[in-house]
């Protein structure tokens, strides 16, 4: 009974870690770039684009 509980926790933690990695390296850069493009002139940037 104890081994199955540990296996379940390992599976859940693996899914959480993989989900966080997917979010941080795939989804977040895409969403930040998309919002930056949509709010082009209204978005604050620490630098200005050269025309």
Helices and strands as residue ranges (DSSP letters): H 2-22, I 23-27, H 28-38
